[in-house]
Amino acid sequence: MEPFFQRYNLESKVMDVDLAKATALLSYRRTQRESADHMLVLYDMKKHQLLWEEKIGAIHSYQQQAQVRTVEKGYIIQTVDQLLVLDKHSRNRIVPYHLRWN
């Protein structure tokens, strides 16, 4: 997984690691373009495969990486213009809150 992100310079970042389940939560940008989709991936470190992938917004040249906090039942994700809670199992967006508009 890591060589793929390094080869294409997709600004990958490890957000969380669960050693008991051998999974890692990663964020990356889908392309090298100035405006790219911001992706969140759950990666199985034992099987070396993606368990799921979710678009969490867009990255622009002036934006920073998303901040992710893992809680018992989900992930709290803050991007530049939105705050959302993503359920760990179903990946449903429980609380989509647009900081710019709400």
N, C-alpha and C positions, 0 to 999 in steps of 0.2 A: 504494500500500500504506500509506504513512505517514498520509495523511488519514483512512483508515478507522480506524486505531488511535487517532488523536488525537480524532476525532469521538466515539467511544464510550468514551474514557478506559479502555483495556484494559491500561494499564501496560506498554506494549511496550518492549522493550529489545533493542538490537543486541548479539548475543553474539560474532559473528565475521563477518569479511568475507574472501572469497577473490577478490582482484582478477583473478587469472589466469582463473578460471572465471566471473567476474562473478556470484557468488552471495553471499547474506547469510544468516546464521543468526540468527533472531529468536526471542525468547520473549515470550509474552503470556498474559494470563488470559482464559479463554473468555467470562466474563460479569463484570458488576460486583458480583455477589453476594459476600457475605462469604466464603463457601467456593466456590471456582471451580476448574475444571480448569486446570492449568498446561500450556500448549501450547508446542511447539518447532516452528519452521517453517523450511524451506529455501526461499529466495526467489530466483528468477532475475531479476537486475536488468536484463538486456537485453530479455527477452521480457515482463517485468512479470507473472510468474505464479508460483504456488506449485508447487514441485517435489514436496514432501511435507510432511506435518503429522503430528506425533506427540504424544500425551498423555504427559507425563512425571511426573504426580502431581497433587496438589491444592495450592491456595494458600489459606491462611487469613489472617485479619487480622493475626496475630502473626508470620507468616512473611516472610522476605525472598525476593527473586528467586533463582532457581536460579543456580548458578555453572557455567559450561561451559568446558571446556578442549578445544581441538581438537588431536588427535594424528594421525599419518599415516593410520591406518585407521579412526578413529572419533572419537566425542565422549565425554568423561568428564563426567558430569553429577552435580552434588551438589545435592540439595534438602534441606530441613530433616530429613526422616526417611529418605532413601534415597540411595544412591550407585549409579549404573549406567553401563555403557559401552554406547554405541549404535554399531553398525557404520554407517559412512558410506554404503555402497552398498545393503545389504539392510535397514537400520534394525532389525535384530534386536538384542534386548537381550542382550548377551554376558554381562555380570556384573550381575545385579540383587542388590543388597545392602541390606537394610533395617537402617538404623542403630539403630532402636529395638529390633528383635528379635534381631539376630545378634550 
